[in-house]
Amino acid sequence: MTVDQLETLLAEVSLPRGVHAAVLSDSAGPTDVWCPRIVVWANRSHSRCPGCGQPVAQDLSQDVPVSLNRGELQPYSQQHPCGEWLSILWSEVSGTGEVTVVDVERAAHQLAAEVDNEHVRLRAAVEAQLRQDLKQALQRLAEPLAHQETREDREDEVRTGSDVEPGVYRGEQWLAWAFDPTGISSEPITVTERNLATARS
Ligand SMILES: [Zn+2]
């Protein structure tokens, strides 16, 4: 199929939210030698670089993550200036014969499902870390005070956040919280003393 035919086909495709598609033609030569291809890719799952914590662009609608060169799909570098490799989910659309609208939609939905799984994994990892942090803080709070140490000193020692800064702090009860790593929900992830107690019993 020609680039124009594939572009026409893509125009008919309805993509899940956060998933994009593009026709790639070969940068190395005439497209009658190297067949054009369709790739689908997803927005970035992280709102911040996992390496350095800096915010990263999540909307990748304008950033095709691969190029086509002599018939080979080559991913562009996704290395953040800090050295961390930022993951991008993408795949090539393949069909049994000529690519159809259904083939593109199937690939796009598969990718969307992978993105959902990744979001669940990322949130679970943050929650596990929060549990760990809060547990350690509570253990330290339960230890006897040293000579001349006040209760307040001890609480200052374990406090790493506040109601606006992520970390461990005491509201109505001790809790640890963090922003949603996927940036999708404005609802933070929170683990409270009570959550830990419930998990234990
Ligand atoms: Zn970084």
Residues whose N, C-alpha, C, O or C-beta is under 5 A from the ligand:
A	BS01	ZN	C49 G51 C52 G53 H80 C82 E84
